[in-house]
Amino acid sequence: MPKLVLVRHGQSLWNLENRFTGWVDVPLTRQGEDEARRAGERLRGISLDVAYTSALKRAARTLELVLASIPLDLPIISDQALNERDYGDLAGLNKDDMRKKYGEEQVHIWRRSYDVPPPGGESLKDTKARTIPFFERAIMGDVRQGKDVLVVAHGNSNRSIVMDLEALTPEQILALELPTGVPRVYDLETDGTVRSVEVLA
């Protein structure tokens, strides 16, 4: 049965600085690089045939370090459909500063509601509408051929995929935390039905 492995990129500079990141192309921190290497170590012995990542360097660098740590040389497909949710006008701003300016409740809505986007940005619903067609066509296309697939992307693009795979409600997916650098391994049927899921923390 094919496997699908989801990994959120390692800690980025703006994760560390508590800033909204989205599509801004920031690098990993040293801790983020270590998280990526540990993810690779946890994936040793798991068969993988192809890897996908976003168009952002924090995900691409995480993938590079994961594969170097296994070690594996895989074909890599990069696509902005897997990019993080676009935080629009909030990108680059400190989350605590925004709480002081707009209030805790408003910032929580921008960060955690399913269908309310931040100013000029995307909601999780918008991100899912961008991510899932690519996931169904390309990634699940490989799964249907029996391939084992690694996806290194972002908190919200991966959350979109988890929501689709596990048929979660908006409330369930918003409560789900996907830590940086922690593999989530699915055993699938070739039609995409989830047989089991394991978090390699």
Biotite code that builds the C-alpha atoms (Angstrom):
import biotite.structure as struc

atoms = struc.array([
    struc.Atom([0.000, 0.000, 0.000], chain_id="A", res_id=1, res_name="MET", atom_name="CA", element="C"),
    struc.Atom([1.356, 3.453, -0.823], chain_id="A", res_id=2, res_name="PRO", atom_name="CA", element="C"),
    struc.Atom([2.546, 5.872, 1.834], chain_id="A", res_id=3, res_name="LYS", atom_name="CA", element="C"),
    struc.Atom([2.104, 9.633, 1.981], chain_id="A", res_id=4, res_name="LEU", atom_name="CA", element="C"),
    struc.Atom([4.407, 11.551, 4.313], chain_id="A", res_id=5, res_name="VAL", atom_name="CA", element="C"),
    struc.Atom([3.630, 15.158, 5.226], chain_id="A", res_id=6, res_name="LEU", atom_name="CA", element="C"),
    struc.Atom([6.275, 17.351, 6.847], chain_id="A", res_id=7, res_name="VAL", atom_name="CA", element="C"),
    struc.Atom([5.904, 20.989, 7.830], chain_id="A", res_id=8, res_name="ARG", atom_name="CA", element="C"),
    struc.Atom([9.157, 22.884, 7.195], chain_id="A", res_id=9, res_name="HIS", atom_name="CA", element="C"),
    struc.Atom([11.557, 23.441, 10.083], chain_id="A", res_id=10, res_name="GLY", atom_name="CA", element="C"),
    struc.Atom([11.443, 26.599, 12.171], chain_id="A", res_id=11, res_name="GLN", atom_name="CA", element="C"),
    struc.Atom([11.897, 29.707, 10.022], chain_id="A", res_id=12, res_name="SER", atom_name="CA", element="C"),
    struc.Atom([13.417, 33.022, 11.020], chain_id="A", res_id=13, res_name="LEU", atom_name="CA", element="C"),
    struc.Atom([9.989, 34.627, 11.251], chain_id="A", res_id=14, res_name="TRP", atom_name="CA", element="C"),
    struc.Atom([8.562, 31.694, 13.235], chain_id="A", res_id=15, res_name="ASN", atom_name="CA", element="C"),
    struc.Atom([11.303, 32.492, 15.746], chain_id="A", res_id=16, res_name="LEU", atom_name="CA", element="C"),
    struc.Atom([10.521, 36.219, 15.634], chain_id="A", res_id=17, res_name="GLU", atom_name="CA", element="C"),
    struc.Atom([6.748, 35.581, 16.018], chain_id="A", res_id=18, res_name="ASN", atom_name="CA", element="C"),
    struc.Atom([5.925, 37.281, 12.722], chain_id="A", res_id=19, res_name="ARG", atom_name="CA", element="C"),
    struc.Atom([3.250, 36.498, 10.143], chain_id="A", res_id=20, res_name="PHE", atom_name="CA", element="C"),
    struc.Atom([5.123, 34.924, 7.237], chain_id="A", res_id=21, res_name="THR", atom_name="CA", element="C"),
    struc.Atom([2.860, 33.554, 4.526], chain_id="A", res_id=22, res_name="GLY", atom_name="CA", element="C"),
    struc.Atom([4.407, 33.932, 1.064], chain_id="A", res_id=23, res_name="TRP", atom_name="CA", element="C"),
    struc.Atom([7.419, 35.959, 2.238], chain_id="A", res_id=24, res_name="VAL", atom_name="CA", element="C"),
    struc.Atom([10.482, 33.854, 1.417], chain_id="A", res_id=25, res_name="ASP", atom_name="CA", element="C"),
    struc.Atom([12.377, 33.683, 4.712], chain_id="A", res_id=26, res_name="VAL", atom_name="CA", element="C"),
    struc.Atom([15.118, 31.156, 5.567], chain_id="A", res_id=27, res_name="PRO", atom_name="CA", element="C"),
    struc.Atom([15.259, 28.444, 8.193], chain_id="A", res_id=28, res_name="LEU", atom_name="CA", element="C"),
    struc.Atom([16.911, 29.075, 11.536], chain_id="A", res_id=29, res_name="THR", atom_name="CA", element="C"),
    struc.Atom([19.661, 26.772, 12.778], chain_id="A", res_id=30, res_name="ARG", atom_name="CA", element="C"),
    struc.Atom([17.007, 25.040, 14.896], chain_id="A", res_id=31, res_name="GLN", atom_name="CA", element="C"),
    struc.Atom([14.857, 24.677, 11.769], chain_id="A", res_id=32, res_name="GLY", atom_name="CA", element="C"),
    struc.Atom([17.719, 22.985, 9.937], chain_id="A", res_id=33, res_name="GLU", atom_name="CA", element="C"),
    struc.Atom([18.203, 20.631, 12.900], chain_id="A", res_id=34, res_name="ASP", atom_name="CA", element="C"),
    struc.Atom([14.471, 19.827, 12.868], chain_id="A", res_id=35, res_name="GLU", atom_name="CA", element="C"),
    struc.Atom([14.703, 18.975, 9.169], chain_id="A", res_id=36, res_name="ALA", atom_name="CA", element="C"),
    struc.Atom([17.647, 16.628, 9.753], chain_id="A", res_id=37, res_name="ARG", atom_name="CA", element="C"),
    struc.Atom([15.784, 14.915, 12.602], chain_id="A", res_id=38, res_name="ARG", atom_name="CA", element="C"),
    struc.Atom([12.758, 14.465, 10.348], chain_id="A", res_id=39, res_name="ALA", atom_name="CA", element="C"),
    struc.Atom([15.003, 12.710, 7.834], chain_id="A", res_id=40, res_name="GLY", atom_name="CA", element="C"),
    struc.Atom([16.420, 10.465, 10.544], chain_id="A", res_id=41, res_name="GLU", atom_name="CA", element="C"),
    struc.Atom([12.879, 9.482, 11.607], chain_id="A", res_id=42, res_name="ARG", atom_name="CA", element="C"),
    struc.Atom([12.040, 8.590, 7.999], chain_id="A", res_id=43, res_name="LEU", atom_name="CA", element="C"),
    struc.Atom([14.959, 6.196, 7.509], chain_id="A", res_id=44, res_name="ARG", atom_name="CA", element="C"),
    struc.Atom([13.696, 2.819, 6.395], chain_id="A", res_id=45, res_name="GLY", atom_name="CA", element="C"),
    struc.Atom([10.470, 4.231, 4.930], chain_id="A", res_id=46, res_name="ILE", atom_name="CA", element="C"),
    struc.Atom([10.167, 3.717, 1.174], chain_id="A", res_id=47, res_name="SER", atom_name="CA", element="C"),
    struc.Atom([9.823, 6.968, -0.830], chain_id="A", res_id=48, res_name="LEU", atom_name="CA", element="C"),
    struc.Atom([9.616, 7.408, -4.606], chain_id="A", res_id=49, res_name="ASP", atom_name="CA", element="C"),
    struc.Atom([8.964, 11.097, -5.235], chain_id="A", res_id=50, res_name="VAL", atom_name="CA", element="C"),
    struc.Atom([8.976, 14.374, -3.269], chain_id="A", res_id=51, res_name="ALA", atom_name="CA", element="C"),
    struc.Atom([6.885, 17.527, -3.509], chain_id="A", res_id=52, res_name="TYR", atom_name="CA", element="C"),
    struc.Atom([7.543, 20.943, -2.009], chain_id="A", res_id=53, res_name="THR", atom_name="CA", element="C"),
    struc.Atom([6.332, 24.516, -2.268], chain_id="A", res_id=54, res_name="SER", atom_name="CA", element="C"),
    struc.Atom([7.997, 27.361, -4.139], chain_id="A", res_id=55, res_name="ALA", atom_name="CA", element="C"),
    struc.Atom([9.315, 28.843, -0.864], chain_id="A", res_id=56, res_name="LEU", atom_name="CA", element="C"),
    struc.Atom([12.890, 28.265, 0.246], chain_id="A", res_id=57, res_name="LYS", atom_name="CA", element="C"),
    struc.Atom([12.115, 27.292, 3.840], chain_id="A", res_id=58, res_name="ARG", atom_name="CA", element="C"),
    struc.Atom([10.217, 24.243, 2.558], chain_id="A", res_id=59, res_name="ALA", atom_name="CA", element="C"),
    struc.Atom([12.721, 23.472, -0.214], chain_id="A", res_id=60, res_name="ALA", atom_name="CA", element="C"),
    struc.Atom([15.650, 23.667, 2.225], chain_id="A", res_id=61, res_name="ARG", atom_name="CA", element="C"),
    struc.Atom([13.816, 21.436, 4.706], chain_id="A", res_id=62, res_name="THR", atom_name="CA", element="C"),
    struc.Atom([13.266, 18.869, 1.949], chain_id="A", res_id=63, res_name="LEU", atom_name="CA", element="C"),
    struc.Atom([16.922, 19.057, 0.946], chain_id="A", res_id=64, res_name="GLU", atom_name="CA", element="C"),
    struc.Atom([18.041, 18.369, 4.535], chain_id="A", res_id=65, res_name="LEU", atom_name="CA", element="C"),
    struc.Atom([15.451, 15.606, 5.045], chain_id="A", res_id=66, res_name="VAL", atom_name="CA", element="C"),
    struc.Atom([16.647, 13.758, 1.941], chain_id="A", res_id=67, res_name="LEU", atom_name="CA", element="C"),
    struc.Atom([20.329, 14.246, 2.852], chain_id="A", res_id=68, res_name="ALA", atom_name="CA", element="C"),
    struc.Atom([19.674, 12.756, 6.298], chain_id="A", res_id=69, res_name="SER", atom_name="CA", element="C"),
    struc.Atom([17.889, 9.621, 5.067], chain_id="A", res_id=70, res_name="ILE", atom_name="CA", element="C"),
    struc.Atom([19.861, 9.659, 2.580], chain_id="A", res_id=71, res_name="PRO", atom_name="CA", element="C"),
    struc.Atom([17.785, 9.503, -0.612], chain_id="A", res_id=72, res_name="LEU", atom_name="CA", element="C"),
    struc.Atom([17.943, 11.033, -4.080], chain_id="A", res_id=73, res_name="ASP", atom_name="CA", element="C"),
    struc.Atom([14.364, 11.520, -5.291], chain_id="A", res_id=74, res_name="LEU", atom_name="CA", element="C"),
    struc.Atom([12.713, 13.377, -8.152], chain_id="A", res_id=75, res_name="PRO", atom_name="CA", element="C"),
    struc.Atom([11.426, 16.682, -6.710], chain_id="A", res_id=76, res_name="ILE", atom_name="CA", element="C"),
    struc.Atom([8.382, 18.621, -7.883], chain_id="A", res_id=77, res_name="ILE", atom_name="CA", element="C"),
    struc.Atom([8.039, 22.212, -6.650], chain_id="A", res_id=78, res_name="SER", atom_name="CA", element="C"),
    struc.Atom([4.758, 24.104, -6.983], chain_id="A", res_id=79, res_name="ASP", atom_name="CA", element="C"),
    struc.Atom([3.345, 27.272, -5.432], chain_id="A", res_id=80, res_name="GLN", atom_name="CA", element="C"),
    struc.Atom([0.023, 25.479, -4.955], chain_id="A", res_id=81, res_name="ALA", atom_name="CA", element="C"),
    struc.Atom([1.724, 24.087, -1.834], chain_id="A", res_id=82, res_name="LEU", atom_name="CA", element="C"),
    struc.Atom([2.806, 27.535, -0.566], chain_id="A", res_id=83, res_name="ASN", atom_name="CA", element="C"),
    struc.Atom([1.795, 28.693, 2.881], chain_id="A", res_id=84, res_name="GLU", atom_name="CA", element="C"),
    struc.Atom([-1.427, 30.610, 3.364], chain_id="A", res_id=85, res_name="ARG", atom_name="CA", element="C"),
    struc.Atom([-0.989, 34.229, 2.210], chain_id="A", res_id=86, res_name="ASP", atom_name="CA", element="C"),
    struc.Atom([-1.263, 36.525, 5.238], chain_id="A", res_id=87, res_name="TYR", atom_name="CA", element="C"),
    struc.Atom([-1.660, 39.588, 3.020], chain_id="A", res_id=88, res_name="GLY", atom_name="CA", element="C"),
    struc.Atom([-1.275, 42.904, 4.856], chain_id="A", res_id=89, res_name="ASP", atom_name="CA", element="C"),
    struc.Atom([-0.171, 41.106, 8.042], chain_id="A", res_id=90, res_name="LEU", atom_name="CA", element="C"),
    struc.Atom([2.945, 39.579, 6.413], chain_id="A", res_id=91, res_name="ALA", atom_name="CA", element="C"),
    struc.Atom([6.069, 40.575, 8.288], chain_id="A", res_id=92, res_name="GLY", atom_name="CA", element="C"),
    struc.Atom([4.192, 42.023, 11.259], chain_id="A", res_id=93, res_name="LEU", atom_name="CA", element="C"),
    struc.Atom([4.669, 40.790, 14.814], chain_id="A", res_id=94, res_name="ASN", atom_name="CA", element="C"),
    struc.Atom([1.704, 38.780, 16.104], chain_id="A", res_id=95, res_name="LYS", atom_name="CA", element="C"),
    struc.Atom([1.852, 40.288, 19.608], chain_id="A", res_id=96, res_name="ASP", atom_name="CA", element="C"),
    struc.Atom([1.958, 43.821, 18.159], chain_id="A", res_id=97, res_name="ASP", atom_name="CA", element="C"),
    struc.Atom([-1.129, 43.026, 16.091], chain_id="A", res_id=98, res_name="MET", atom_name="CA", element="C"),
    struc.Atom([-2.917, 41.717, 19.211], chain_id="A", res_id=99, res_name="ARG", atom_name="CA", element="C"),
    struc.Atom([-2.208, 45.027, 20.962], chain_id="A", res_id=100, res_name="LYS", atom_name="CA", element="C"),
    struc.Atom([-3.457, 46.983, 17.940], chain_id="A", res_id=101, res_name="LYS", atom_name="CA", element="C"),
    struc.Atom([-6.535, 44.946, 16.929], chain_id="A", res_id=102, res_name="TYR", atom_name="CA", element="C"),
    struc.Atom([-7.273, 42.846, 20.006], chain_id="A", res_id=103, res_name="GLY", atom_name="CA", element="C"),
    struc.Atom([-6.708, 39.198, 20.836], chain_id="A", res_id=104, res_name="GLU", atom_name="CA", element="C"),
    struc.Atom([-10.051, 38.083, 19.416], chain_id="A", res_id=105, res_name="GLU", atom_name="CA", element="C"),
    struc.Atom([-9.580, 39.719, 15.993], chain_id="A", res_id=106, res_name="GLN", atom_name="CA", element="C"),
    struc.Atom([-6.071, 38.328, 15.542], chain_id="A", res_id=107, res_name="VAL", atom_name="CA", element="C"),
    struc.Atom([-7.320, 34.890, 16.608], chain_id="A", res_id=108, res_name="HIS", atom_name="CA", element="C"),
    struc.Atom([-10.034, 35.105, 13.942], chain_id="A", res_id=109, res_name="ILE", atom_name="CA", element="C"),
    struc.Atom([-7.468, 36.046, 11.266], chain_id="A", res_id=110, res_name="TRP", atom_name="CA", element="C"),
    struc.Atom([-5.156, 33.224, 12.332], chain_id="A", res_id=111, res_name="ARG", atom_name="CA", element="C"),
    struc.Atom([-7.595, 30.463, 13.181], chain_id="A", res_id=112, res_name="ARG", atom_name="CA", element="C"),
    struc.Atom([-10.967, 30.952, 11.526], chain_id="A", res_id=113, res_name="SER", atom_name="CA", element="C"),
    struc.Atom([-11.685, 28.715, 8.559], chain_id="A", res_id=114, res_name="TYR", atom_name="CA", element="C"),
    struc.Atom([-13.191, 31.239, 6.173], chain_id="A", res_id=115, res_name="ASP", atom_name="CA", element="C"),
    struc.Atom([-12.272, 34.768, 7.375], chain_id="A", res_id=116, res_name="VAL", atom_name="CA", element="C"),
    struc.Atom([-9.117, 36.002, 5.604], chain_id="A", res_id=117, res_name="PRO", atom_name="CA", element="C"),
    struc.Atom([-6.751, 38.604, 7.025], chain_id="A", res_id=118, res_name="PRO", atom_name="CA", element="C"),
    struc.Atom([-6.767, 41.917, 5.111], chain_id="A", res_id=119, res_name="PRO", atom_name="CA", element="C"),
    struc.Atom([-5.476, 41.272, 1.595], chain_id="A", res_id=120, res_name="GLY", atom_name="CA", element="C"),
    struc.Atom([-4.773, 37.612, 2.342], chain_id="A", res_id=121, res_name="GLY", atom_name="CA", element="C"),
    struc.Atom([-6.186, 34.081, 2.291], chain_id="A", res_id=122, res_name="GLU", atom_name="CA", element="C"),
    struc.Atom([-8.336, 32.159, 4.732], chain_id="A", res_id=123, res_name="SER", atom_name="CA", element="C"),
    struc.Atom([-7.675, 28.459, 5.276], chain_id="A", res_id=124, res_name="LEU", atom_name="CA", element="C"),
    struc.Atom([-10.676, 27.851, 3.005], chain_id="A", res_id=125, res_name="LYS", atom_name="CA", element="C"),
    struc.Atom([-8.925, 29.890, 0.259], chain_id="A", res_id=126, res_name="ASP", atom_name="CA", element="C"),
    struc.Atom([-5.671, 28.003, 0.821], chain_id="A", res_id=127, res_name="THR", atom_name="CA", element="C"),
    struc.Atom([-7.501, 24.675, 0.569], chain_id="A", res_id=128, res_name="LYS", atom_name="CA", element="C"),
    struc.Atom([-9.120, 25.794, -2.712], chain_id="A", res_id=129, res_name="ALA", atom_name="CA", element="C"),
    struc.Atom([-5.593, 26.380, -4.095], chain_id="A", res_id=130, res_name="ARG", atom_name="CA", element="C"),
    struc.Atom([-3.849, 23.358, -2.593], chain_id="A", res_id=131, res_name="THR", atom_name="CA", element="C"),
    struc.Atom([-6.357, 20.518, -3.004], chain_id="A", res_id=132, res_name="ILE", atom_name="CA", element="C"),
    struc.Atom([-6.762, 20.559, -6.827], chain_id="A", res_id=133, res_name="PRO", atom_name="CA", element="C"),
    struc.Atom([-2.965, 20.177, -7.144], chain_id="A", res_id=134, res_name="PHE", atom_name="CA", element="C"),
    struc.Atom([-2.945, 17.539, -4.409], chain_id="A", res_id=135, res_name="PHE", atom_name="CA", element="C"),
    struc.Atom([-5.677, 15.526, -6.125], chain_id="A", res_id=136, res_name="GLU", atom_name="CA", element="C"),
    struc.Atom([-4.160, 15.789, -9.597], chain_id="A", res_id=137, res_name="ARG", atom_name="CA", element="C"),
    struc.Atom([-0.424, 15.446, -8.952], chain_id="A", res_id=138, res_name="ALA", atom_name="CA", element="C"),
    struc.Atom([0.236, 13.962, -5.509], chain_id="A", res_id=139, res_name="ILE", atom_name="CA", element="C"),
    struc.Atom([-2.714, 11.574, -5.454], chain_id="A", res_id=140, res_name="MET", atom_name="CA", element="C"),
    struc.Atom([-1.944, 10.791, -9.099], chain_id="A", res_id=141, res_name="GLY", atom_name="CA", element="C"),
    struc.Atom([1.332, 9.319, -7.866], chain_id="A", res_id=142, res_name="ASP", atom_name="CA", element="C"),
    struc.Atom([-0.386, 7.542, -4.967], chain_id="A", res_id=143, res_name="VAL", atom_name="CA", element="C"),
    struc.Atom([-2.867, 5.948, -7.384], chain_id="A", res_id=144, res_name="ARG", atom_name="CA", element="C"),
    struc.Atom([0.143, 4.553, -9.273], chain_id="A", res_id=145, res_name="GLN", atom_name="CA", element="C"),
    struc.Atom([1.318, 2.941, -6.022], chain_id="A", res_id=146, res_name="GLY", atom_name="CA", element="C"),
    struc.Atom([4.122, 5.442, -5.354], chain_id="A", res_id=147, res_name="LYS", atom_name="CA", element="C"),
    struc.Atom([5.263, 6.461, -1.880], chain_id="A", res_id=148, res_name="ASP", atom_name="CA", element="C"),
    struc.Atom([5.173, 10.262, -1.701], chain_id="A", res_id=149, res_name="VAL", atom_name="CA", element="C"),
    struc.Atom([6.889, 12.823, 0.547], chain_id="A", res_id=150, res_name="LEU", atom_name="CA", element="C"),
    struc.Atom([5.396, 16.327, 0.795], chain_id="A", res_id=151, res_name="VAL", atom_name="CA", element="C"),
    struc.Atom([7.357, 19.069, 2.572], chain_id="A", res_id=152, res_name="VAL", atom_name="CA", element="C"),
    struc.Atom([5.228, 22.183, 2.774], chain_id="A", res_id=153, res_name="ALA", atom_name="CA", element="C"),
    struc.Atom([3.691, 24.508, 5.366], chain_id="A", res_id=154, res_name="HIS", atom_name="CA", element="C"),
    struc.Atom([1.344, 24.562, 8.331], chain_id="A", res_id=155, res_name="GLY", atom_name="CA", element="C"),
    struc.Atom([-1.732, 25.601, 6.386], chain_id="A", res_id=156, res_name="ASN", atom_name="CA", element="C"),
    struc.Atom([-1.124, 23.892, 3.039], chain_id="A", res_id=157, res_name="SER", atom_name="CA", element="C"),
    struc.Atom([-0.467, 20.648, 4.933], chain_id="A", res_id=158, res_name="ASN", atom_name="CA", element="C"),
    struc.Atom([-3.505, 21.323, 7.117], chain_id="A", res_id=159, res_name="ARG", atom_name="CA", element="C"),
    struc.Atom([-5.586, 21.550, 3.931], chain_id="A", res_id=160, res_name="SER", atom_name="CA", element="C"),
    struc.Atom([-4.313, 18.135, 2.847], chain_id="A", res_id=161, res_name="ILE", atom_name="CA", element="C"),
    struc.Atom([-4.954, 16.595, 6.288], chain_id="A", res_id=162, res_name="VAL", atom_name="CA", element="C"),
    struc.Atom([-8.487, 18.011, 6.262], chain_id="A", res_id=163, res_name="MET", atom_name="CA", element="C"),
    struc.Atom([-9.122, 16.416, 2.869], chain_id="A", res_id=164, res_name="ASP", atom_name="CA", element="C"),
    struc.Atom([-7.510, 13.053, 3.679], chain_id="A", res_id=165, res_name="LEU", atom_name="CA", element="C"),
    struc.Atom([-9.112, 12.616, 7.092], chain_id="A", res_id=166, res_name="GLU", atom_name="CA", element="C"),
    struc.Atom([-12.465, 14.244, 6.185], chain_id="A", res_id=167, res_name="ALA", atom_name="CA", element="C"),
    struc.Atom([-12.170, 16.669, 9.101], chain_id="A", res_id=168, res_name="LEU", atom_name="CA", element="C"),
    struc.Atom([-14.595, 19.501, 9.803], chain_id="A", res_id=169, res_name="THR", atom_name="CA", element="C"),
    struc.Atom([-13.389, 23.130, 9.875], chain_id="A", res_id=170, res_name="PRO", atom_name="CA", element="C"),
    struc.Atom([-13.525, 23.001, 13.686], chain_id="A", res_id=171, res_name="GLU", atom_name="CA", element="C"),
    struc.Atom([-11.453, 19.810, 13.815], chain_id="A", res_id=172, res_name="GLN", atom_name="CA", element="C"),
    struc.Atom([-8.770, 21.037, 11.419], chain_id="A", res_id=173, res_name="ILE", atom_name="CA", element="C"),
    struc.Atom([-8.384, 24.387, 13.161], chain_id="A", res_id=174, res_name="LEU", atom_name="CA", element="C"),
    struc.Atom([-7.724, 22.576, 16.442], chain_id="A", res_id=175, res_name="ALA", atom_name="CA", element="C"),
    struc.Atom([-4.992, 20.445, 14.841], chain_id="A", res_id=176, res_name="LEU", atom_name="CA", element="C"),
    struc.Atom([-1.408, 21.551, 15.451], chain_id="A", res_id=177, res_name="GLU", atom_name="CA", element="C"),
    struc.Atom([1.227, 20.497, 12.933], chain_id="A", res_id=178, res_name="LEU", atom_name="CA", element="C"),
    struc.Atom([4.614, 21.040, 14.591], chain_id="A", res_id=179, res_name="PRO", atom_name="CA", element="C"),
    struc.Atom([7.603, 22.089, 12.502], chain_id="A", res_id=180, res_name="THR", atom_name="CA", element="C"),
    struc.Atom([9.770, 19.234, 11.257], chain_id="A", res_id=181, res_name="GLY", atom_name="CA", element="C"),
    struc.Atom([7.550, 16.380, 12.480], chain_id="A", res_id=182, res_name="VAL", atom_name="CA", element="C"),
    struc.Atom([6.607, 13.731, 9.862], chain_id="A", res_id=183, res_name="PRO", atom_name="CA", element="C"),
    struc.Atom([2.976, 12.607, 9.590], chain_id="A", res_id=184, res_name="ARG", atom_name="CA", element="C"),
    struc.Atom([2.934, 9.224, 7.831], chain_id="A", res_id=185, res_name="VAL", atom_name="CA", element="C"),
    struc.Atom([-0.190, 7.882, 6.135], chain_id="A", res_id=186, res_name="TYR", atom_name="CA", element="C"),
    struc.Atom([-0.731, 4.321, 4.919], chain_id="A", res_id=187, res_name="ASP", atom_name="CA", element="C"),
    struc.Atom([-3.196, 4.669, 2.055], chain_id="A", res_id=188, res_name="LEU", atom_name="CA", element="C"),
    struc.Atom([-5.206, 2.565, -0.290], chain_id="A", res_id=189, res_name="GLU", atom_name="CA", element="C"),
    struc.Atom([-4.496, 3.424, -3.923], chain_id="A", res_id=190, res_name="THR", atom_name="CA", element="C"),
    struc.Atom([-7.847, 5.249, -4.042], chain_id="A", res_id=191, res_name="ASP", atom_name="CA", element="C"),
    struc.Atom([-6.654, 7.576, -1.250], chain_id="A", res_id=192, res_name="GLY", atom_name="CA", element="C"),
    struc.Atom([-8.548, 5.941, 1.626], chain_id="A", res_id=193, res_name="THR", atom_name="CA", element="C"),
    struc.Atom([-6.557, 6.298, 4.861], chain_id="A", res_id=194, res_name="VAL", atom_name="CA", element="C"),
    struc.Atom([-5.695, 2.947, 6.446], chain_id="A", res_id=195, res_name="ARG", atom_name="CA", element="C"),
    struc.Atom([-3.625, 4.449, 9.290], chain_id="A", res_id=196, res_name="SER", atom_name="CA", element="C"),
    struc.Atom([-1.716, 7.570, 10.291], chain_id="A", res_id=197, res_name="VAL", atom_name="CA", element="C"),
    struc.Atom([1.351, 7.851, 12.513], chain_id="A", res_id=198, res_name="GLU", atom_name="CA", element="C"),
    struc.Atom([3.059, 10.985, 13.807], chain_id="A", res_id=199, res_name="VAL", atom_name="CA", element="C"),
    struc.Atom([6.833, 10.481, 14.119], chain_id="A", res_id=200, res_name="LEU", atom_name="CA", element="C"),
    struc.Atom([7.467, 12.968, 16.931], chain_id="A", res_id=201, res_name="ALA", atom_name="CA", element="C"),
])
